[in-house]
Amino acid sequence: MRHLLMMALAAVLLPAMGCSLDLGRQPAAPARPAAPAAPQATQPTTKTAGRFHVAAAKAHFAWKNQPEHAHILDVRTPGEYIFVGHPPMARNIPYMLLGRGYDARKKGPTWRANPEFVAEVAERYGKGDTLFVLCKSGERSGQAVADLRAAGYAKAYNIQGGFEGGTLVPCNCPGGGMTALDGWKAEGLVWTYDLDPELMYLAE
């Protein structure tokens, strides 16, 4: 009995004196650090995004390191290629050509397919070449890549955002407007208005 009273008294007095008493209790386990949040999946930024989609900077890096095997293919119209600008190493072979009418539903010009597109690519590139394809925003080039892969070009890839950018946001600039978040120009890659007759599309 006396032993129990002494234990009870120590349990009261020792904590007050800054001491601790082990009464057979296990120390509390240290709190586990919170698990890091799982990375959020990024969503494709253009309508034609998929597993054959690459960033412009990646395409440029591949071309710079293996220019004999990796090529930049610009499938916009010759007018876009000439007057809007283009990557200096890009060959122009249009996937679609402007028609002569007006599409009231889309509020824009009519388009017609270039029936010789795949054949014209085949004149210049082998099935083992890597082709990085761009258009204005990534939509036409996505369709072109699908056609090229169906024709046996297993290393054809669509450049995300195209030349001018597929993802646009309001611009905080005088007069408003839009600015691109992706694409060749938005990623700060080299482009030009200069023309190389070897890379231009000169067919009728």
C-alpha positions as CSV (number, residue, x, y, z in Angstrom):
1,M,0.0,0.0,0.0
2,R,2.8,2.3,0.9
3,H,4.5,1.5,-2.4
4,L,1.4,2.5,-4.4
5,L,1.1,5.8,-2.5
6,M,4.8,6.6,-3.3
7,M,4.2,5.9,-7.0
8,A,1.1,8.1,-7.1
9,L,2.9,11.0,-5.4
10,A,5.9,10.7,-7.8
11,A,3.6,10.8,-10.8
12,V,2.2,14.2,-9.5
13,L,5.4,15.9,-8.3
14,L,8.0,14.9,-10.9
15,P,6.2,16.4,-13.9
16,A,5.8,19.7,-11.9
17,M,9.6,19.6,-11.3
18,G,10.4,19.2,-15.0
19,C,11.0,15.5,-14.8
20,S,9.3,12.6,-16.4
21,L,8.4,9.1,-15.1
22,D,8.1,6.0,-17.2
23,L,5.1,4.1,-15.9
24,G,5.4,1.4,-18.5
25,R,3.8,3.4,-21.4
26,Q,5.4,3.2,-24.8
27,P,6.4,6.6,-26.3
28,A,4.1,7.9,-28.9
29,A,5.3,7.0,-32.5
30,P,6.5,10.1,-34.4
31,A,3.9,11.4,-36.8
32,R,4.5,10.2,-40.4
33,P,5.1,13.0,-42.9
34,A,2.3,13.5,-45.3
35,A,2.7,11.7,-48.6
36,P,3.4,14.0,-51.5
37,A,0.5,14.8,-53.7
38,A,0.3,12.7,-56.9
39,P,1.2,14.8,-59.9
40,Q,-1.7,16.0,-61.9
41,A,-2.1,14.6,-65.3
42,T,-1.7,17.3,-68.0
43,Q,-4.3,17.6,-70.6
44,P,-3.5,17.9,-74.3
45,T,-3.8,21.4,-75.6
46,T,-5.0,20.9,-79.1
47,K,-7.9,19.1,-80.7
48,T,-5.7,16.4,-82.3
49,A,-3.5,15.7,-79.2
50,G,-2.5,12.1,-78.7
51,R,0.5,9.9,-78.3
52,F,1.9,11.1,-81.6
53,H,2.0,14.7,-80.3
54,V,5.3,16.4,-79.3
55,A,6.3,19.8,-78.1
56,A,7.9,22.2,-80.6
57,A,11.1,22.4,-78.5
58,K,11.5,18.6,-78.6
59,A,11.1,18.5,-82.4
60,H,13.7,21.3,-82.8
61,F,16.1,19.4,-80.5
62,A,15.7,16.2,-82.5
63,W,16.3,18.1,-85.8
64,K,19.3,20.0,-84.4
65,N,21.0,16.7,-83.3
66,Q,20.1,14.6,-86.3
67,P,19.2,16.8,-89.3
68,E,19.9,14.0,-91.7
69,H,17.2,11.9,-90.2
70,A,14.8,14.3,-88.4
71,H,12.9,16.8,-90.5
72,I,10.4,19.6,-90.0
73,L,7.5,19.6,-92.4
74,D,5.2,22.6,-92.7
75,V,1.8,21.6,-94.1
76,R,0.2,25.1,-94.2
77,T,-0.7,26.8,-97.4
78,P,2.2,28.5,-99.4
79,G,0.6,31.8,-98.5
80,E,0.9,31.1,-94.8
81,Y,4.4,29.8,-95.2
82,I,5.6,32.8,-97.1
83,F,3.7,35.7,-95.4
84,V,3.3,34.6,-91.8
85,G,6.8,33.1,-91.5
86,H,8.1,29.6,-90.9
87,P,10.9,27.6,-89.2
88,P,14.0,28.2,-91.5
89,M,14.6,24.4,-91.9
90,A,10.9,23.5,-92.6
91,R,9.9,22.2,-96.0
92,N,6.5,23.3,-97.1
93,I,4.1,20.7,-98.5
94,P,0.5,21.8,-98.0
95,Y,-2.0,19.3,-96.6
96,M,-5.0,21.5,-97.5
97,L,-5.3,24.2,-100.1
98,L,-7.7,27.2,-100.1
99,G,-10.8,26.8,-102.2
100,R,-12.5,29.6,-104.1
101,G,-15.6,29.8,-102.1
102,Y,-16.9,31.0,-98.7
103,D,-18.1,28.7,-96.0
104,A,-21.0,30.5,-94.3
105,R,-21.4,27.9,-91.5
106,K,-17.7,28.2,-90.5
107,K,-17.5,31.9,-91.5
108,G,-14.3,31.4,-93.4
109,P,-12.9,30.2,-96.8
110,T,-13.5,26.8,-98.2
111,W,-10.7,24.3,-98.2
112,R,-9.8,21.4,-100.5
113,A,-7.5,18.6,-99.8
114,N,-4.1,18.3,-101.6
115,P,-4.6,15.0,-103.4
116,E,-0.8,14.6,-103.9
117,F,0.2,15.3,-100.3
118,V,1.4,11.8,-99.4
119,A,3.0,11.3,-102.8
120,E,4.9,14.5,-102.5
121,V,6.2,13.6,-99.1
122,A,7.3,10.2,-100.4
123,E,9.4,12.0,-103.1
124,R,11.5,13.6,-100.5
125,Y,11.5,11.4,-97.4
126,G,11.9,7.7,-96.7
127,K,9.6,5.6,-94.4
128,G,12.4,5.5,-91.8
129,D,12.8,9.2,-91.5
130,T,11.4,11.1,-88.5
131,L,8.9,13.8,-89.6
132,F,7.8,16.5,-87.2
133,V,4.7,18.1,-88.8
134,L,3.2,21.6,-88.1
135,C,0.5,23.8,-89.3
136,K,-1.0,27.0,-87.8
137,S,-2.3,25.5,-84.6
138,G,-1.9,21.7,-84.8
139,E,-5.2,20.6,-86.3
140,R,-4.4,20.2,-90.0
141,S,-1.0,18.7,-89.1
142,G,-2.7,16.2,-86.8
143,Q,-4.8,15.0,-89.8
144,A,-1.6,15.0,-92.0
145,V,0.2,12.8,-89.4
146,A,-2.7,10.3,-89.4
147,D,-2.5,10.1,-93.2
148,L,1.3,9.7,-93.1
149,R,1.2,7.0,-90.5
150,A,-1.5,5.1,-92.5
151,A,0.9,5.3,-95.4
152,G,3.7,3.7,-93.4
153,Y,5.5,6.7,-91.9
154,A,5.8,5.3,-88.4
155,K,7.9,8.2,-87.1
156,A,5.5,11.0,-88.1
157,Y,4.7,13.3,-85.2
158,N,2.4,16.3,-84.8
159,I,4.0,19.5,-83.3
160,Q,1.8,20.6,-80.5
161,G,0.4,24.1,-81.0
162,G,1.7,24.3,-84.6
163,F,3.5,27.4,-85.7
164,E,1.3,30.1,-84.1
165,G,-0.1,28.3,-81.1
166,G,-3.0,26.0,-80.4
167,T,-3.8,27.2,-76.9
168,L,-4.7,30.8,-76.7
169,V,-5.5,33.0,-73.7
170,P,-6.5,36.7,-73.4
171,C,-3.6,39.1,-73.7
172,N,-3.0,41.8,-71.1
173,C,-1.9,44.3,-73.7
174,P,-3.4,47.5,-75.2
175,G,-6.4,46.7,-77.2
176,G,-6.7,43.2,-75.8
177,G,-6.4,40.3,-78.1
178,M,-5.0,36.8,-77.6
179,T,-1.6,35.3,-77.0
180,A,-0.4,31.7,-77.5
181,L,0.8,29.4,-74.7
182,D,2.3,26.7,-77.0
183,G,3.6,26.2,-80.5
184,W,6.8,27.0,-82.3
185,K,6.7,30.8,-81.9
186,A,5.5,30.8,-78.3
187,E,8.3,28.5,-77.3
188,G,10.8,31.0,-78.6
189,L,12.2,28.9,-81.4
190,V,13.9,30.4,-84.5
191,W,11.7,31.4,-87.4
192,T,12.0,33.6,-90.5
193,Y,10.4,35.2,-93.5
194,D,13.4,34.3,-95.7
195,L,12.7,31.8,-98.4
196,D,14.8,28.9,-99.6
197,P,13.6,27.8,-103.0
198,E,14.7,24.2,-102.1
199,L,12.1,24.2,-99.3
200,M,9.3,26.1,-100.9
201,Y,6.2,24.6,-102.4
202,L,6.3,25.6,-106.0
203,A,3.7,23.3,-107.6
204,E,0.6,24.8,-109.1
